[in-house]
Amino acid sequence: MLILPIGSGKGGVGKSLLATNLSIALAEAGKRVVLADLDLGGSNIHTILGMRSVQNGIGTFLSSTRISFPDIVLETEYSGLRFVPGDAEIPGIANLKAPQKKRLIRNLLALEADFLILDLGAGTTQNTIDFFLLSGNGIIITTPSLTAILNAYLFLKNAVFRVMYSAFDKGTRAYAYLEELRKEASALQKAYIPRILQRIQEEDPESHGKFREMMRHFHPRLILNMLDDPKDAEKAGKLRRSTREYLDVELEHLGIIYRDQLQDIALGSRLPIVRYKPSSVLSQAIYRIAEKLLSVQGEESPMDLDGIDESFQIAEAEAENDFQAKRHNMEELLHSGALTTGDLIETIRSQQFDLSALKKENQLLRTKLLKASEQGFQV
């Protein structure tokens, strides 16, 4: 069973929509798929699947001894796809206690499937990071916006530190050094992981070796969502360089997905986009990602550096090709009369509004960075 946790450092980047549609695409390919909604504070995948209500979910399973785990593994209308709903209505369920988390993980890993897709909550809580680290093949999804890219980086940084704490036993010099850093928040925030590892290698080579062995199985993958322009694909390269330089982690690129208003229409119709319009540019991008996952299923060895380089080159080519396809579709709709000039103007206005918001966001971040650098200079 290939476990695919899907995480994001920031909410609203399309994580649940990707998890749902990707699960359907893999099931359509003849695979046995289980989709689990682990966004326990805001479970909503049942609505994307078109389910009106769900009586029992992970919350009721963990809070009641009368419900067994198989009781909450539901069949869906999509052949080959089963669904484990979350439970946002039970207060506090998002903050799982350690015994609850272990019980849930044990039951998830006992499922029989080809793919287990975990839709995680946004952010970097310890539970979310632990679910992400159930597999070395976790997927991080982000948009091209500066804050989303930054939060994706911080998500991966938290994951690396979590691996460190798992690798370094209490009482070791490595653990003591991490605790020393943790006490000074600013030091941990500015932490340069390769330098930390160099210090640990010198003082505690055994712990360093244990960490390196665990990191051999950590191969996160990236999906860049909500593109508006082919140039947006270049943002992925910046994220890759940061994770390589500051985290000592190589990030593989799984693909890009363009923003499409059809997604909102599909959601309003209570249909996943791959069913609402399989031929759309958005749906085809999801099928393309599914094909990549099918091609590596069962492979244990990580992609080499040349393969990782190629994954980013392919993603940039996909961004250009999909942009051309999207423009061609727009022209066809205009000529057929299905899309009026007014619709086109409204679309452009919407994109201009998004661009204006991004410019303000960038200006705010620049101001913060300038203030931070001035304070650092004064110190």
N, C-alpha and C positions, 0 to 999 in steps of 0.2 A: 504494500500500500504506500503510495507516494503522498506524503502529508504536505499540504500547501497552505501555511498560514499567510493571510493577507493583512498587512498592517499599514498604518499611515501615521505620520507625526502630527498631522493636522486633520480636522474634520472637514467634510464637504468636498473631498477630492474624488469621490466616486467609488469608494472602496466596496460598499455593499452591492452596488450595481454591477461592478466588475465580478465580484465573487459569484453572484447569482447567474449572470449570463455566461461566465466561463464554465460554471458547473453544468449548465444545460448543453453548452457546446461539446464538452467532454463526454457527456452522457449520449449525445446524438452520434458520437463517434464509436459507440458500442461499449463504453467503459461503465463500470459500476462506480457511481459517485455518491458520496455523502457530503452534504453541505451543512455545516454547523454554525449557528448564529451565536458567536461569543461576544458580541457587542452587548453585554448584559445590561448596561445602563440605558441603551437606546435601541433595543431589538426591533428591526423593521423588515427583515428579509421576507417574512411571510406575506407582507403586502406586495412586494415586488413579484413574488411568485403567484399572486392573485388569490391568496387565501384570505377569506373574510375575517376569520378569527381562529385562534389556536387555544385550545383549552388548557393543555399542559405543556411545559417546556423545561428548560434546564433549571429554572428557579424552583418550580414545584418538585422536580426530581430531587434537588438538593435539600429542600426544606420538608419533605414528607417521606416517611418510611413505607408508605403504601404504594408508591409509584416506582416501578423498576425502569432502568434505562431503556430497554427495548420498547417500553410504552410510549416514549417520547420521540422515537425514531419513526418519522412519518413517511409514507409513500406520497409521491407527488403525481401530478398529471403528466409529468415528463418521464418517459420510459428510461429506467436505469438510474434515476436520481431520487435519492431519499434525503430527508431534511430533518435536522435537529433544531427546533426553535429555541430562542432565548426566552427571557421572561422579564421585561422591563417594569412590569407592574408590581413586582415584589420588592418592597423597600430594602435597600442595602445589598441586593443580590450582586451588584457590580463589584462590591468589595469582598470577594471570596476569601474565606479563611483557608489556611494551608491544608487542613484535612479535606475541606470541600474541593479545593483545586485538585488535590491528588486523586480523589475519588472520581472527579469528572474526567481527568486525563486518563486514568486507568480504563474507564468505560469507552472513551473515544478511541483509544489505541486497540481495543479489543474488537472493534467493528471490522467486518469483512467488506472490503471495497478495493478498487484500483486507485481511487483518488479520495482523499479526505481533505476538503477545503474548509478552512477556518476563517470566518469573517470576524476580525478582532475589533475591539473598540479603538477609537482614535486616541493618540497620546502615548505616554511612556510610563504608565503605572507598572508596578512590578509584575502583577498578574498578566497584563498584556504582553510584556516582554517575555515572560516565561512561556506563554502560549506560542509566541513567535519562535522561540528557541526549541520547540518540540521537533523542529526539522531544521536541517541546515539549508534547506531550499526555500526559505521564506521569501515572500514577495512584498516589496515596499512600493506603494503607489503614491504618486505625487502629481501635482500640476506644475506648469512652468513658472508660477508666481514665486517671487523671492522668498516669501515667508514659508510657503509650502516646501520649497527646496531645502531651506534652512531646517525646518522641522523634520524632514526626512533624514537629514544628516544627524540631527540630535537623536532621532529614534535609533539609528544604527550605532551611534556612540553609546547610548544607554545599553544596547544589546551587548556590545563588547565588554563594557564594565560588568554586566551581569555574568558573562562567561568568566571574567576574572574572579569574581567572588565565588563562583562555583568551583574554579580550579584551585584557588588558594585556601588551604585549610587554616582554621583558626589556630593561632599559636606560631604560624610561620612568619618569617621576616616579610614575605610578600604581602600577607594579609595585614600585618602591622603597618606597612608602608601605605597601603590603600586606605586604611582607617585614618592614618595621619593626614592624607590628602583630603579625605571626606570631611574632616573636622573644619577644614578651611575651604568654604564653598567656592571662593574665587579661584583657588588653586585647582580644584577639580573641574571648574568650568573652563579654564584655560588649558586643561591638561593636554599634553602632546603625547599620545599613547606610545609611539615608538621610543620616546625618551624614557617613559615610565618603564617600558619593557627592558630597556637597556640597563636601567638601575636594578630591576628585579633579577635580571640574568646574572649580574655581578654579585648580588647579595644572596640570592636564593635560586640557584640554577635548577633545582629539582622542581620547584613550583613553576618556574618559567617553562620548563619542558612539558609539564602537565597542561599548562595553558595552550602552548603551541599545538599539542596533540588535539585538544578540543577544538581549536580554531581551524584545524585541517578540514573539519566537517561543516564549516560555516561558509556558505556560498550564497549570499543574498542576491535577489534578482530585482530589477527595477522595471516598473511600467510608468510611462509618462502619459498622463491623461489630460483631456480638455485642451488640446492644442488649438490654436487659431491660425497659425502660420508655420511654414516649414522651419523658419529660424528658431521657433520655440524648442525644437529638438536639440539645439546646441546646449540648452540648459542642463541636459543630462550629463554632458561631458564635464561640466563644472562640478556637479555632484560627485561624479566618479573620481575626479582629481582630488577632491577634498577627502573622500573616504580612503583613498589610497595613501595620501600624504600624512593625514592626521590620525587615521584609525588603523592603518596598515591592513586594510580590507579591500579586496578586489570586488567590484560590483558588476554583475552581468546585466545586459539590457535585454529584456523580453519583448519590448515593442512599445509603440505609440498608439494613442487613440485621440481622434479629433473631437472637439466639442460639437454636439449636434442637438438641435432643438427637438428632433424626433424623440430623443430620450424622454423628455418631459411629457410628450404626447403619449408615448408608450406607457409611462408610469401612471398617467391619468387613466389609461385604459386597463390598468392592472395587468399589463403584459410585459414580460421581459423584451428588450429591444430585439434580441435574436429571433424572437417569435413574431414580434410586431412587424418588423421589416428586415428579414435576413439578408437582403441584398444591399442594405444601407452601408455606407463607408464605415460607420461605427461598428455594425455587426460583423463586417468582414475583418475588421481589425481584431475583434475578439476571437473569431475563428482562426485567424492567423497565429495568435498567441497560443490557442489550444493546440494547434498543430506542432508548435515548437515544444510544448510540454509533452506531447505524445511521442515526439522523436527522441526525447532524453529519458523517458520513463524507464526505470530499472538501471540506469547508469549510476555507478557509485563515484567514479572519478570526476573531479572538478574540471571545468573547462580551462584549457591552458590560456596563457596571455594572448596568443594570436587569436584564439577563438573569442575571447572577451573583446579584443579590439574590433573584430569582425562584427560582433553583436551590436556595437555602437554604430558602426558604419551602415549596417543593414537598417537599423532603426531610423537613421537620417534619410536613407533612400526611401523608406516607407513613408516618412513624413512628406517628402516631395511628391511621391506617387499618389498618396491619399489626398493631398491638397488639390492636385490636378483632377482627380476623380470627383472630388466634392464640387469643384468649380464647374466641371462638365455636367454634373447632376443639376446644379443650380440653373445653368443655361437651358437644359432640357425642360425643366419645370417652367421657366419663363416662356419659352416658345410654345409649350403645350397649353399654357393658360392656367395650369394648376397653381402656379405661384404668380401673384400679381406684383406689379411694380411697388405697390404699397407694402406688401409683405417683405420685399427686398429692402426697402428703405427702413422698415422696422427692424430687420435683422442687423443692418449696418448701424443703426442707432444703438441697438443693444450692445454690439461689439465696441462701439465708441465709448459707451458708458463703462464697460468692463475695462477698457484701456485707460480711461480717466482714473478709475479707482486704483488700478495698478500703479499709475504714475504717482498718485498721492501716497500710496503704500511705500513705494520706493523712496520718495522724498522724506517720509517720516523715518524710515530706517537709516537713511544717510545722515539725517540730523542726529539720531541717536548714536550712530557710529562716530560722528564728529565730536560729540560731547564726551563719549567714552575715551576717545584718543586724547582729547585735551586734558581730561582728568588724569589719564595715565602719564601724560607728559609732565603735569604738575607734580605728581608723586615722584 
